[in-house]
Amino acid sequence: MAGESELDGRSDVYSLGCVLYEMWAGAPPFTGSSAQSVMAMRFTHRPSDVSSVRDAVPVWGSRAVVRALARDPAERYASAAQFAAALIAPEPGSPAPRDAPIQKSIAVLPFTNMSSDAEIDYFGDGIAEEIINALAQLPGLRVAGRSSAFSFKGKREDLRVIGDKLSVGTVLEGSVRKAGAQLRITAQLVNVADGYHLWSERFDREAADVFAIQEEIARTIAERLQVSLAGSDQKTLVRPHTENLEAYALYLKGRGLLYKRGVAIWQALEAFRASLALDPRYALASAGLADAYTLLGMSGALSPRDALPQARAAARRSVELGPELAEAHNSVAGVRVWDWDWLGADREFRRALQLNPSYLQARCWHGVINLQWVHGRDEEGVAEAARGVEMEPLAAYPRSMFALALLGSRRHDEAVDQARRAAELDPDAYLSQIVLAAAYHGAGRLEDALAVYERALAISGRHPWGTAGQAVVYADSGKPDEARAMRDELVRRSQREYVQPTTLAMVAAAAGERDEALALLHRACDEHDLYLIFTLYGFPTTARLREDPRFAEIRK
């Protein structure tokens, strides 16, 4: 069966589930325009409840079939006999079979800040994230991704709803209160099926004990869920990589800000710098600093001349201090891409994912930027991006990256679907809006593209990518005057601030100035403008550039 790493009885259960689903629903559980799109649907969608389509199908039968079609083989019935038993009507008074996953799955929600200091928010988020990372090391336990779990932050959602949306059987929630050197952490492990508290505890300790508390919580969860530590009993699950609590807190703040992107990257940069000032040997803070500079350079907030040397030095330092850290190798991979060192980037991305297969940033960058854009391995890139969505189904970022991969493959309608869902998950995210606009453009829905570009420009303070995208759509709509107006706007801005030459090339091409556009692309290549990589693949905003025969020189 496509996508399975090995075949066993659960593969047979899956196949039988597909047959029963189509018999009852009148259509396969996953559909698409091609074999590749069907595979992508399997990674990113959960089949609909059959009983909602065919009233005659009993609820327990429908639930049994959906469980048989679970993406993770560990969540399916172990044998056809178990599946058959679940399809039989339950005895009166006994609980009906449910499609909820087995108990050995968990979501860790961000710990609620019970202090008056808003800065403790980052601390509470960081505690939860460290526990997620610790639990992810345990074989036999599926842990919901950080971004999906954190999408419930600040919401009073019923735990049963959270469990259903994240497809987990248990949820860990908690709170943190910090007063000076004193720390109070509460944690409770809840079974989402019945709300039963499997375990709860309050920790009143010195703040310096936070790492020991995280370790104790992770090991207690493994014990309560009867998950084997499998060699981890002698290994520390929580490895903070610093003994300086203030440096740790600043790192957590920087990481939290980095997830937000946009102007928050500048704040993250300062937090990482402050963390390293307290502990210069803090490898994770060095990796965070490298990523901040890479993202600032990628988005054009800093020129390569100002950002690349800083990113390179921080990435090199992080891998020297923490050669076992996926974050460090991913940072080096990002810099290798920037240096046009394609083989080196590929090697570092693969090493990062080998060290931590759950590291979402590495998964997305490796799939879209490395496999698809740089190496042209289209199907592999789309599949890798789809895995990012599977890891974080409720997060906008991986879905936007998946939409970009689909757009690069010219699967425009699928790209629109995924990009729209990303924008619904986070309507204020610039990336979500810019990708949706590009997807509409690719699908030929030019008015929709212009409307979304307008929103992207509004929420970003008129970021040049949105201006360039809008210029190309105007040109494709037969509105050359509007396209030239966008070009003039960016040219004026470039005289007082840095604007990426690739972006200027896009608007020059939209205005019909091919020679100027190609000259700007050569400049982008010489300056190592990271946005240049975006032109290498099949996006509608850069089609005019790729149509010119001289573009082949740039690709070399």
N, C-alpha and C positions, 0 to 999 in steps of 0.2 A: 504493500500500500504506500502511495506517495507520501513522503514526509516522515515515515516511521524509521527509527534508527535500527530496530530489530523486530523480527516477527515472532509472536507467541500467541497464546490463546486470546489475548486482548485485541489482536489484529482481526481475528475471526469474529469477535464480538462486534468490533467496529463495522466490518463488512455486513454482518447480519443486521445491524442497526440501520445501515444505509438502505438495505432491501426493504425492511419493515417500514421505514419512514416513507419511502416512495410509494409503497403499496397503500399506506393509509392517507398520505397527504396528496398523492397524485403528482408529485414532483420530487426530484432529488433534494437532499438537505442543503446542498451547496450548488449553486449554478453560476455560470459566467459565460463570456463570449469566447473563451479559449481555455485550454487545459491549464495554462499558467494562472488565469484569473480564478479558476475554480480552486486551485491550490491556495491562492492568496485569500480567498473567502474562508477557506478552512482555518487559516491562521488567525483571521481577524473577526469572524462572526460566529455567533452561537446559533444553532438551528432553532427555528420557531417551534413553539409548543404545538404538537400535532393536534391536540384536542381543541385548540382555538380555530383550527381549519376544518376539522371533521368532528362534529358533535358526538358521533357514535363511538369514538375512540375513548376508552376509559382514561381518567386522569393519571392513574398509576401506570398504565401502559405507555402513555405519552412521556411521562417522566423517566421511565425505564429506558426508552429509546434515546432520549436526549442524553442520558448518562452514558449510554453505550457509545455515543458519538463524541464524547469528551475529547478535547485536543490532547490532553495529557493521558497517555495510556494507563498511568497509575490510578486515575480516577474512574476508569471503566470497571465493569464487572470482570472478575478474574477469570471467569469461565463462561461458556455458553449455558451451562446448567444454572449458574447464579442468575444470568440474564433471564432465562426461561422462568425461574421462580419469581422474579420481580414482575414478570408480565401477567402472572396469575393474580386474580382479585384477592385482596387481603382478607383474613378472617375478621368477622365482626369484632369491633373493639380494639383491633390492633392497628398501629400506625401504618399509614400507607407508605409505600416506597416513595422516596423523594429524589429529585434530580440534583439536590444539593451535593456538593463534593464530599468525599470522605473526610473524617475529622482531621486527618493529618495535613491540614492546609490552614494557613493563618494570614491575617492582615494585621499589621502593626500601625495603629493610628498615631498621628502626632500627639505628643503629651501636652495637655492643656497647661498654659501658664497661669499659675495661681498667685503670682507676685504682681506688684504694681508696676514693675519695671518691664517695659515692652521689649527690652533687649533679651529677656529670658525666653521670649518666643523662639529665637534661634537655638537657644540651649535645649528647650523642650523638643524641638524638631530634630535636633542633632542626636539626642538620646534615643529617640525612636528610630532614626536612620541607622545608628550604630547597632541597635538590636536587630533590625532587618538584615544588615550585613552579616551579623553573627549567625542568625538563624538560617540564612541562605547557604551556609556551609554544611548544614546537616542533611545527609542523604535521607530520603524518605519523607521530607517535609517540603511542601510547596509554599513559597512565601510570595504574597502579592507584592508587586512593584511599588517602589517608594512614591512615585508621582501619582499613581492611581489611588493608593491608600490616603495620600495627603490631600486628594481632591475633596475629601470630606471634612477638612479642617474648618472649624467654626460653624459646622452645620449640625443641627440636632436631629440627625437621621437615626431611625431605628436600626439597631444592630443587625436585625434580620434582613433589612433592606440592603445594608452594607455588605453582609455576607453573600446575598444573592447577586449583587452587582459585581462583586469581586470574585465570585465563585470560590469562596472559602468556607470552611466549617467552623473556624474559631476566629475571634478578634481579640487583640490585646489593646487595651486603652489605659490611659494613666494621666497623671498630673505631676507638675513639678513646682516647688516653691523654694526660692533661694533668698536667704537673708544673710548677707555677709559671708562668713565661711560655713554657714549651716545650710544643709540641703535636705529637703523632704520630698521624696518621690513615692507616689502610690502607683500600683499597677494591678490590673485585674484581667484575668483571662476568661473569656466568656464563650460558651457554646451558643452559636447563633440560632440553632434549631429551636431551643427552648429557653434561651436567656439564662441558663444555669451558669453560675460562677464556678469554673473549674479550679480557680486559685485566685487569691488576692493577698496583697501584702503592702505594708507601709515601711519605708526605709527612712529613718532619721539618722543621718550621718554627716560627717564632714564633707564639704564639697569635693575635697581631693579624693574621696572614695567613689566618685561617680563611675569610674571604669569598673571597679569591683561590683558595683550594683548592677551595671549593664550585664556583666558576665553572669552574675547570679540569676538575673531574670531570664536570660537566654537558656541557661542550663535547667532552670526550673520548668520552663515551657517544654523543653525536650523530654523531661521526666514525666510531666503531666500528660503529654500527648503520646507517651511511650514511643518516642523516636530514638532510634539508636544513634549514639554519638559516633560510632564507627571509627574509632581511633582518635576522636576529638576529646576523649576524656582527659587526656594528658596535655592537650593543646589549649592554649588560651584562645577563646573565640573572639573576644573584644581586644583589638590591638590598636591603641590610640596613637602610637608613634610619637608621642611627646609626654613628658612628665610635667609640663608647665600647663596648669589648668587654664590660665588666662589666654595663653596662646591657643589652646584647644577651643575655648569659647569663641575667640576671634575667627578661627578657621571655620567653625560651624556657621558663624554669621556670614562669612564670605561665601561659603558654599550655598547657603540659602539664598543669598542675593544673586549668585551666578545663575541659579535656576530661573530667575525672573527675566533674565536678558535685558535688553534695552539700556536705559540710563543706569539701571541697578548694577551693571557690570563695572562701572567706575567705582561705586561704593564697595563692591566685592574686591576690587583691586586694592583699595586702601586697607580693607580688613585683612587680606592676605599679607600685605606688607607689614602691618602692625603685628600680626602673628609671628612672622619671621624675625622681626626685630626682637621679640622676646625669646624665640628659639630658632636660631639660624639653621639648625639641623632638622627641621620639621619637614619631612619629605612631602607629606600631603599638602601642606601650605605652599610649597614650591610648585607642585603640580597645579594647584588652584591658580597661582599667580601666572603660570605659563598659559593656562587655558583662558584666563581673563585677557591677557595680551593678544592671544590668537583670535579670540572673538572680537575684540576691538579692531584688530586689523582686518578680519574677514568682513566686518560690517562697514568698514571705511571710516570708523570713528577716529582711528589713528592711521598714519601712513605706514607702509612697510618699513621705511627707514627708521621710524620711531618705535615701532612695535616688535618687529621680527627679532632684532638682537636681544631684546628683553625676554621675549618668549623662549628663544633658543637657550639662553643662559639658565633660565628658571627650569626648563624641561630637563636640560642636562643635569642640573643639580638635583632634581627630584629623583631621577633614575639612579644617580650615584648613591643617594642616601637611602632609597627604597627600591632596590631592583626587583623586589617581590610584589610591588604594587601595580595593579592594573592601571590606576590613575596616572602613574608616572609614565608608563609605556604609551598610554593613549596621548598624553601631552607631547611626548617625543614624536609620535606619529603625526600629530597635527602640524608640528614644526617641519617634519620631513616633507609633507605635502607642500608647505609654503616654500621650501627650498627646491621644489621640483624634483625631489629625490623619491621617485615613485616606488622603487623596489624597497627602499628603506622604510617608507611609510607603510607599505603592505606588511612587511615583517613585524613592525612594531604594533600595528593594529591586531594582527593575529596573536602576538604575544600577550597583549592586554586581554583579549577575549579568552585565551587559554588560562590566564591567571584568574579571571572573573567573568564567566560566561553571562552573568546577569548585569554587567556594567552597560547601561543603556546608551550612554554617550558614545562609547566605542562601537557598539552594535550599529548605531545609526550612521556615524561617520564612515565606518568601514563599508557598510552596505551601499550608501548613496554616493559619497564622495570618492571612496577608493575603488570599490568594485565596479560601479556603474560609470561614473563620470570619467575617472582617470583611465581605467583598464578596459572600459567598454564591455564588461561582462554583465549584460543586461539582466538576464533572468536571475542570476545569482544575486545581483544587487537588489532586485525587487523582493526576492525571497528573504534576504537578510533584513530588509526594511520591514517586511511583514512580521518577522519575528519580534522586532521592536514593539509593534502594536500588540502582539500576543503577550509580551512581557508587561506592557503598561496600557491596557485597553481603555482606561479612562483619562489618559494624559494627552494633551493636544500636541506636544512636540513630536513624539514618534509618529503620530498619525500624519502630521504635516510632512515629515520626512518620507513617509510611505507614499503620500500623494505626489511628492516631487519625483520619486522613483517611477511611479506610474506615468507621470507626465513626461518624463524623459523617455519612456518606452512608447510614447504616443498613445497610451490607453486613456484617452481624454475623459471619457464618461466616468470611468472608475476613479480617475484622479479627482474629478469634481466631487464625487460622492465622499471620498475620504477627506478631502480638503474642507468640505462643508461640515462634516462631523467634527473636524478639528476646531473649526471656527465656533461651532456650538459649544464645545467643551471649554474654550477660552476665547471669548469674543474680543478681549482686549489685547491679545497677543499679536504683535506685528507680523511675526512669521506666519501665523495662521491666516491672516488676511492677505498677505502678499502672495502666498501659495494658492489660495482660493482664487484670487484675481488671475493669476497665471493659468490656472486650470480652466477657468471660464474662457480665457483667451484661446487656449489650445482647442477647446471644444467649439470654437466659433461663436460663442455667446458674448459678443463684443460689448454690448450695452451693460450686461451684468458685470463684465470685467472692469469697465470704467467706473461703475458705481462702487465696486469693492476697492479698487485702487484709491478712490476718493476717501473711503473710510480709513484705509491704511495710511494715507498721507495725514489724515486728521489726528490719528492716535499716535503717530510717530514724530510729529513736528516736521512733516514733509521730508522724510528720509529720501535720499536720492534714488534708491531702488524703486520706490513707488513712482517717482517722477518719470524715471526712464521707462518703466513698464507702461505707464499711461501714455507716454509719447508714442511708443510702438503701436499700441492699440488705436490711437488716433490715426496714425499713418495707415494702418490696416483697414480702418473704417473710411478711408478716403477723405480725411480731414487734415491736409498738410499744414494749414495755418496753425491749428492747435498743436500739432506735433512740433513745429518750429518754435512755438511759444514755450513749450516744455524744455526744448533744447536751449533756448536763450536763458531760461531761468537757471539751469544747471551751470551754464558757462559763466554767468555772473557770479554764482556762488563759488565756483572754482577759483575766482580771482581773490576771494577773501578767506577761503577755508579749503581744507583738503577734500577733494571729490575724486573717487577712484576713476582712473582713466578708462577702465572697462565700462563703467556707467556712462561716461562721456562718449565713448565709442557707440554705445547703444543709441543714444539720442542723436548723435551725428548721422548714423545710418537711417534712423527714422525720418530725419530731415532731408534725406537724399544725398548726403555728403559722404560718399563711399571712401574717397581717398583719405579724408580726415579721419574717418572711423578706423581704417586700417593702420594709419600712423599712430593713433591712440592705442590700438591693440599691441603694436610693437613696443610702445612705451610701457604698457601694462606688463608685458612679458619681461622687459628689462628691469622694471621696478619690483617685480614679484608681487603684483596685485593679486591677492588670493581670489578675488571675485572672477578673475579671468577663467578659472576652472569651470565656472557656470556656463561659459560659452561653448564648451567642448561637446555638449550633448544636445539632445533634440528639443530644446525649449523654444516656444514661439517668440519670446522677447529677443532672442539672439539669432533668429532665422536669417535676417538680412546679412548679418556678419558672416555666417557660415556659407551663404550662397555665393559669396565672392571667391573666385578661384584662388586669390592670393591668401585666403585664410589658411590654406594648407601649410604655408610657411609658419604660421603661428602654432599650429598643432605640433609641428616638429619640435 
